[in-house]
Every structure is written in structure tokens, then in C-alpha cells.
Amino acid sequence: MTTIILAGAGRMGGALLRGWMAALGEGLRIYAVDPHASETLDDIAAAAPGQPQFCHAATAADLPENLIADAIVAACKPQLTHAALQSLSGCAGPDTLVVSVAAGVPLSTLQSVFAAPSPAVRAMPNIGATLGCSATAAAASPDCTVPHRALVERLFRAVGSFSWLAREEDLHTVTALFGSGPAYVFAMCEAMIAAAQAQGLAPDTARALAIATVAGAGRLLQETPEPARLRETVTSPNGTTAAGLQALGDSGLADAVSAAISAAGARSRELS
């Protein structure tokens, strides 16, 4: 039996837990520790009866005595991660893997939380995990074993696809692009709605059409993952789309996106 402790069951932690409960079968025991999410955790457990063994605790003190986890997954805010892991030190054995999904918390910090250095993994899923369509990227400390890596892959493939990074440094760019990226798309959708309303479209109509546009574009990218080709396909020479793209270019869209990713990456480095 593989034992997982999940520290934090908010938006991301809850998404991970839902994925594990829905996609992973027998042989897994999960304990979720979160003082504020008892109703949410009850709902998650009720939605997947007969799947992994599951229970939750308000604090680490409520966990069973002498419990040693195979992995402790911290899904807390970055500033709370160290304290959350420290509270679970009694559940860490010499081979316990520490996993964090918090932006900016380095492997060196994760490895130093407990009395003895721990194998550690930094992972970056995004909000798509709530729908099982995240694409997690992760970096591992050198002492992570093949079984450790296999467990990480199993956990994160339950909420989407997964890939390893060769360098921990690359997680700053992954955070800026993939972790923060959905917010850029949502902001673009907001701007489209506002612009359509300014041109006289009814608010409900503007919202429905903008959302359908973004959702449909995402589906097309899944089917044909070549953005340039798709852009060319929907752009007739001298047509309306060409005029709109020209305006976006004149407005500095590429520079704005570059600045957003650079700023988010810089902030990730500051948090490290």
C-alpha cells in the first residue's frame, strides 16, 4: 500500500485529489490535511466511492500515530509550504519523497525541511488540473530514485500529461508560461468582451461569443498543435481577420506577452 499525505486541499490541492480519487485505483492510501476544507474533502470522497482509501484530518496532530508516508505533497501557498511540511515531520521516514506544487520554493528548501535530507520534486501543474487537462512539468533532486519518479508520474498523470525537466531553473519559465498562462488567456477574453460591448453588442451576447471563441480555439489547438498554421488557416488575405491581426501587431501584442512572461518568471525567481 502506497501512502500519500496531501498538505492543503484548496483549488490546486483539491484538483489533484479529485484526479487521484477518480483515476487511481487500489493500492493507494491518501490522507489530506487541511483545517478549512472538510466539506470539500467530504464531497470529493463521496464522488469516488471504492477508489483509493481516503481520510482527512484538520491538522497533522489528527493523523494516525506512527504514520510514515511514501510521499508528502505540499499544495499550499508558497509562504506556507515550509511550515506545512515541518508540521508533518513526524510522518517522514528516510525514504519519504517531498513534492511541492508551490511556485518559487526551491528543491534545496524542500530537501532541508526534515532532520535528514529528503528526496524532493518541484512540480508545476496549472488550473487545467481541475478538468484533468493539466500538463505538469517537474524537476527532481539527484537522489530521487526510479520508484520515486514513477510515483510522481502516476500522481500527476491522473490530472493530465506529465514531463520531466532537466534543469530546476526551467521551472521559472514553466511557471510564467504554463502556471500563469491561463490568466493571460482569461484577461484576453475579458478584453474581447469589453471591446464587443463597446461596439454595441449586448453584454450577454458578447460574453457568450467571446467564451465560445476562446474555448473553440483551445480545442482546435489540441487537435492541431501548430498555432501558426491555424492562424494562417483562418486568415484570408486582406480580410477582416488580417485587419484585426494587423491591429494587434501594431498594438504590441507580442511585446506585451513577452513582458508578461518575463515579469512572471522574474517574480518566480524572487520568491525562490
Secondary structure, DSSP 8 states (H G I E B T S, - for coil): -EEEEEE--SHHHHHHHHHHHHH--SSEEEEEE-TT-HHHHHHHHHHSTTSSEEEEESSGGGS-TT--EEEEEE-S-HHHHHHHHHHTGGGEEEEEEEEE--TT--HHHHHTSSSS---EEEEE--GGGGGT-EEEEEEE-TT--HHHHHHHHHHHHTTEEEEE-S-TTHHHHHIIIIISHHHHHHHHHHHHHHHHHHTT--HHHHHHHHHHHHHHHHHHHHHS--HHHHHHHT--TTSHHHHHHHHHHHTTHHHHHHHHHHHHHHHHHHH-
